[in-house]
Amino acid sequence: MEVDTKQQIEAIITDMITSGEKINVSRVAAKAGVSNALIYNRYPELKVRIQTAKEKQQNKVQQIETTTELEKVKSKFDKAKQKQSDAEELAESYKRQNDELWEHIQQVYSMYDQVLAERNDFAERLKFLD
């Protein structure tokens, strides 16, 4: 009878591990229809197996959470890189516009200097007409 109980508990543990069902001593005991104390006292090796499976499940969950968090951070980083790239393009556009405006300002000043020279020349000629 004891062998049957142990085999039954082992089969339940195997099924729970295979199916990915959340595992702990209480759940295994409930499925097997035995007490937690029976597993702890009579089958300590099964308790260790259950604990090992539980830790693996917890590690897997933590790994999934870490991977998910890593993907979120990667996504934020990619968005930040894109924003930086867009900002650099905008800055380059502003620089080009600024250069074009300075060139235009220089042309205007050149035209102003030319008009001023013509005005002064015209004013000098008018002096001689008086």
Rosetta blueprint (number, residue, H / E / L):
1 M L
2 E H
3 V H
4 D H
5 T H
6 K H
7 Q H
8 Q H
9 I H
10 E H
11 A H
12 I H
13 I H
14 T H
15 D H
16 M H
17 I H
18 T H
19 S H
20 G L
21 E L
22 K L
23 I L
24 N L
25 V H
26 S H
27 R H
28 V H
29 A H
30 A H
31 K H
32 A H
33 G L
34 V L
35 S L
36 N H
37 A H
38 L H
39 I H
40 Y H
41 N H
42 R H
43 Y L
44 P H
45 E H
46 L H
47 K H
48 V H
49 R H
50 I H
51 Q H
52 T H
53 A H
54 K H
55 E H
56 K H
57 Q H
58 Q H
59 N H
60 K H
61 V H
62 Q H
63 Q H
64 I H
65 E H
66 T H
67 T H
68 T H
69 E H
70 L H
71 E H
72 K H
73 V H
74 K H
75 S H
76 K H
77 F H
78 D H
79 K H
80 A H
81 K H
82 Q H
83 K H
84 Q H
85 S H
86 D H
87 A H
88 E H
89 E H
90 L H
91 A H
92 E H
93 S H
94 Y H
95 K H
96 R H
97 Q H
98 N H
99 D H
100 E H
101 L H
102 W H
103 E H
104 H H
105 I H
106 Q H
107 Q H
108 V H
109 Y H
110 S H
111 M H
112 Y H
113 D H
114 Q H
115 V H
116 L H
117 A H
118 E H
119 R H
120 N H
121 D H
122 F H
123 A H
124 E H
125 R H
126 L H
127 K H
128 F H
129 L H
130 D L
